[in-house]
Amino acid sequence: MSHRTLLVLFLAGLFACGTAFIPSVFADETVGVFEAVATDGTGAWRIGGDAYIVDPDVATIGSVAVPDAGELVRVKFEIRDGARHASALSPLGFGADAVQDGPYLLWEDADSAVMITVVDGKVVRTEHDGIAVGDVLATPSGLVPGIVVNSSYESPAADWPDARRILAVSDLEGNRETFMRFLRGNGVVDDDGRWSWGDGHLVLDGDIVDRGAEVTELLWTIRRLEREATQAGGRVHYVLGNHESMVMAGDLRYIHPKYRFTTDRIGATYDALHGPSSEIGRWLRSRNSVIRVGPFLFVHAGYSPELDRLKLGMDEINETIRSGLGPPAWPAASREDLRTGLIWHQQGPHWYRGYFPRHAAQWGGRPSDEAIAAILKRHGAEHVVVGHTVVDEIGWIDGRPGLIGIDVAWRDPGEAAGLLFDGGELHRVDSVGRRTPLRRPLTPDQGE
């Protein structure tokens, strides 16, 4: 295998690239290096080579302190009278030389690819030729020192009824460090971050991407754990959520500001780095959106009665969604017909919130017990487990034994939690492995 390493430092002004179908409200936003306050009487801030008029009377600006030179700043702006007027300023608290991202492996043909990594704010490109499946490629990333190549992906099975140990989490949103601490605390990985849970099944119930600052590294970590678990007789199941489908379609509203900076330096849009020619993009496009593991039906947002009326099997749902991943985001036709628009329709598995009383009216009303029972019967499950909608703590939704919500905050290790099924019993578990039994809710005829 031959490789040529090029170190590229882009000094051009920074601008967050987007795709044509993203609403224009996102176009006037950038992340750049703060240079200085202009001394020409305008008080403009120079960011990434451009001047932005800063009005201290604007509520979102008046309390923002002038950052240090070299610090990254996120700026939203509008053009008036030929000048950029800032509407919001957010210093990020670190400079360009602190930015790490990647690696991204982009395939050029069947056996050659370019690896792109941002190290200390600089872009490192490495060309690899003669790549074979199973090759290990070294990277300059501190968190992802090497990746195992698999240039094509088969979709995993959706049905795992015999799983006996299951740990489920959702909505990690790029919080890699908290996630790894949680896995270590529950014995899923060892001190070196390697799989140590034998034949256990780890379920990631969607929205692993967006918001956080270590999305790329988290995706590579999950991909590695998936391989290690399989070798040990266990499994890692990655269920797609709405944020995965948004990223792949180019709706980039929720990416961390860091990625607006790195994509500009790389010279590619964020969705292109997760596109069908990228290693991570191919892997994501092969994942499922509805699976059964043990007695649980896992879906990111919810399984609506309207979806159940289509009488689709899991494989049919998953294949329909996989075939539609990618741009454009929010196509009108797919939001009108559920069968052809499973990704974007509000009754689809990436968006439905009807299980939750505070959202039920907007999502077609609270589903009846009979409707939930029909969904479970169709897929041979006892409970539907969902993320997407934040809950105070993992447990039964609306006191209903067929529905479990697991979306909790992952920014703080003290709030991170998962659903554990072990020895036929259900528990909430925290980052240090403490178990709290999840008692089945009483039905009305059982009383208090």
N, C-alpha and C positions, 0 to 999 in steps of 0.2 A: 504494500500500500504506500503510495507516495502522497506527500502533503507539502503545501507551501503556505507559510504563515506570513500574513501581512498585518502590520499594525497601522491602523488608520485613525487619525485624530481630526475630526471635523471642527473647524473654527467658525463656520458660518452661523448666522443668527438662527435661533431655534423657533420652529413653528410646528404645531401638532398637526400632522396630516390626517385627513379623514377620507371617507369615500363619498361619492356624489349623492347617495341616497340618504345620508345622515341629515337630520333637520338642521337648518342653517344656524340655529341657536348655539350649536356646538362649534361652528367654524371660527368664531371670534374668541378664541381662547388659546393660550400658549403657555408653555413653561420655558423660561429662559434664565440666563445668568444676569443677576443685577450688577450693573456697572457703577452708576453714580446718579445723583440728582443734578439735573441741568442747572447751570449758573447763568442762563440767559434771561432769567426773570419769569420763565414759565413754570418752574418747579417740576418739570416733567421728569419722570424716572426713565433712565435708559436701561432697557432689559433686552438682552440678546441682540444688541445693535440697533434697536428701534426705540423711539421716544413715545412715552405714554403720558398724556396729561392727567394729573392726579388732583382731583377736587376734594379737599379735606372735609367738605360739607356733605359728601356722599356717605351715608351711614355705614356702608360696607368698607369704607376706606379710612374714615377719620381716625379710627383707633389703631390703625396699623402702623407699627414703628418702621422706620427706614431700616432695611436689612443691611448687613455687611456686604461690602463688595465681594463678588464671587459666589454669593448665596443664590440658590435657585428660587425663583418666584413664579407662582402661577398667577396669570393675569387674564381676566375677562375684560373685553373692551368692545367699543363700537366706534365706527368711523363717522365723524361729524366735521364738516368743513375741511375735509382732507386730512384731518389729524386723528390719531388714535386717542380716545378718551377711555380711561380705565373705569370700569363699573365695579370691579372687585379685585383685590390684591391679597394673595396668600403666600407669604414667605414660607418655604418648606423647612427651614431650619438646618439645611446642609448644603454643601456646595457640589459642583459637578464631579469633583474628584472623589466623592464618597459614593457615587452611584455604581451599583453592580446590577447586571441583568444577564439572563441567558443561562445556558446556551440555546440558540435556535439552530436547528439543523434543517437546511433547505435543500431538497433534492433537485439536481439539475438533469439527471437521467437515471437509468436503472442502477448504476453502480458508482455514481459520483455525486457529491453534495458539498455545499459550503456551510461551515459552522461559523456562526456569528455570536460573539460574546462581548458584553460591555464590562470592562474591568477598570475600576477607578475613573469612570467617565470616558474612557477611551474604547474605541471599537476594535476588537481583534477578529480578523477574518482568517479562517483556515480552510483551504481547499483539500478535499479528500477524494482520491480516485481509487478505483478497484475495490470498492467496499462490498463485503459479503455479509449476509444476515448472520448475526451473532458476533460480529466484530465489536471490540470495545474501543471507542474513540476517547482519547484523553481530551480534557477541556481545561481552559484557564480559570474556570469558575471555582471559587472556594467551597461553595455548597454542593456543587454537582461536578466532582472531579473527573468523572467518566460516565459515558452513556453506552448502552448496548444497542446496537443497530437492529432495526426490524423495518425494512423498507415498505412492507405491506402488512395489513392487519386483517385478520378474520374476526368477525363479531363474536363475542362470547355468548355462551348459552344464557338464556333468560330465566331458566327454571332450575332451582337448586333445593328441592324439597327435603333433602336428607340432612341439611346443615343442622348441627347440634349446638354449636357455640357461635354466637353472632354478636358483633358489636357494630352499632350503627351511629353515624354522625351526619350532619348536614351543614351547608352554608359556611364552610371554612373561610371563604373569601380571601384567599391569599395569606392567611395567618399560619405560615409554616411552622414557626418556632413553637407556638402554643400547641399546635397539632402534634408535633413530635414529643413535646413534654407530656401531653395527654396519653399518647401511645406507650411511652416508657412507663408512666405511672400505672398503666393497666396491663403491663406485661406483654404487649403486642410486639414491641421491638425491644432490643437490648440496649445497653449503654452506647453502642456504636450506631444505633438507628437501624439495625438489621432485623428482619422478621424473626420473631421468636415465639409465635403463637400457634405453631404446629398446624393442625387441621381447622383452625378457626376461620370464620368468615368475617371480613371487615367490609361494611357497606358505607359508601360515601354517597349520600342522597342528594347530590346536585349542588350547584352554586359554589364550586370550589374556586372559581375565578372571580375577578373584579374586586374593586375596593382596596384590597391589601397590596402591600409592596413586594411580596415574595411569591407572586403567582407562578412565574416561570419555574422557579426552583421547587415549588410545591408540586407542580405537575410532574416534573422529572422524578421527584421523590416517590410519588404515588405509583408512577409507572415502574420504578424499581421494586417497590414493595409488592406490586402485583406479580412480578416475575418470581420474587423470592417466596411469596406465599404459595404460589402454584407448585414450586419445586418441593415445598415442605408438606404438600397435601392440603393446604388451605386455599383461600381465595380472597382477592380484593375486588369488590364490585364497585365500579364508578357509574352512577346513574346520572344522566345529563339533566341539567336544570335550565331555567330560562336564561341565566347569565351565560352559560356555555353557548346556547344558540344565538344570543345577542352578539357575543364576541365574534363568532364565526360568520355572522351576517354583517358585521361592521357597525353595529350600534355600540359606540364606545363611550357612552355617557358616564359609565361607572368605573372606568379604569383609573388606577392610581395616577396622580400627576407625574410620577416618575416615568411612566411608560410613554407619556407625551414627549418627554425629553429624550428617552432612549430611541424611540422610533424615528425621531427627527435625525439623530446622529447616525443611526443605521441607514436611513434613507428608504424606509419601507413602512407601510401602515401596519398598525397592530394586528388587524384582521388578516393581512397578508402573511404575517409571521406565524399565524395559526391556520393558514390556508391548506388546501389539499396537497400542496407540494412540500409542506413541512412535516417533519417527523411527528411533532406534537399534534399538528392538525389532523394527520391521518389517523393517529391513535384516537383522538377525541371523536372523530367521525365514525369510528367503529363501535362506540359505546352504546349501551341500551338506555332507554328511558322508563321502562317498566320491567321489573323483575320480581320473581318470588324466591325468597330465601327462607328455608324453614317454613314456619306458619305465617310469614309476613309478606304482604304485597308492598313493595317499595316503589314509590313514585315521588318525584320532587315536590310538586305542589298539591296534587290531589287527583283522584280518579272520579270524574263526575258521573252522575246518572245518565247525562246525555251521551257521554262517551260509552257507557255500558250499553246503551240502546243500539249502538252500532254493531254490537256482537263481534268485536274483533278480538283475536287472540293476542298474546303478548308479542309474539314474533311479528305479526302483521303491523301492530302499532310501532314497534321498534324500527322495522324496515322502512315504514312510511316516513318516520321522522328522520332517519339517517339519510334518506334520499333527498330530503328537502333542506338539509343543513347548508348554510352559506347565504350569500346575498341574493336578493335584497332583504333588508329588514322590514318588517311590518307590511308585507304586501297586502293590499286591500282584499283581494279575492280570498286569500287564505284565512282571513279573519272573519269571513262570512260563512264559510262552509267547514264544519268541523272535520269531516272525513278527509278532505284534501288539505286542511290547514291545521293539523295536529300541533304544529310547533307554536303558532301564534294565536290561535283561537282561545278565548278566555275560558272555555270549557275543556281545553286540552290539558294534558298532564304536566305541562311546564308552568301553568298559570292559575289553575282553578283553586279558589279559596273558599268554596261554599261550605266546607265543614265547620268553619269558625263563625260563631254567632255574629260578631261585629262586621263580618264581610258577606254574610249569606245573602242578603237582599240584592247586592250588586252582582252576585254570581248565580242568580237564578233561584234563590231561596234555600232554606235548610233542607238537605236531603233526608228523606224518611228513613226509619230503621229498616224498612223493607228494601229500599233502594240500596242501602249499604250492604245488606245481607246478600242481595243479588250480585253485587260486584264481587264480594268475597267468594261466593259460590262459583261464579264463573271461573275464577282463577285458583280455586282450591286453597284459599288462605283463611286465616282467622282474624287478622288485623291488617288495616292499611296504615303504613307508616309514611309520614310526610315531613318535609322541611318547609322552606319558602316563607311561611308565616311565623313570625317570632312568637315564642311562648315564654311565660315566666319561668317555667321549669318543664322538663320532659315529662310527659304523662298523657293521660286520656284527654281527648278533645271533647269539650262540652259534656264530660261525664259519660261518654259512650265507649263501651269496651271494644268496639270494632275499629276505633280510630285513635292513632297515637301521633302526637306532634313532637318533633325533636329539634326544631330550629332555635338554638340559643346563641348568645354572643361568643365569639372566639377571639376577640381582641385581648381579653383579660383571662389568664389561666384560671383565675378564681371563678369565672363564670362558665368556662368550657365544660361540656358534659356530653355523655352519650347514652344510648339505650343498649343494655346488655341482656342477652338471652343465654342463660347457662344453666344446665341441669333442669331444663323445663321451667325455670323461673325467670321473671323479668325484673330488672333493676335499672335505676339511674346510677351512673358512675361518674365521678369527677376526675380531675387531673391527677390525683394521687391514688386513685383506685378505690376510693370509698364507695361502697354499694348501699343504695337505699332501695328496699323492695318496692316494686310498683304494684300496689294492691289493685285487684280488679274492682272497678266501681260497682256499687250496689245498684241493682235494678229496682224500679219502683215497688215491685211486689216483695222485695226483700226487706224494705224498710231501713231504718237507721241501725 
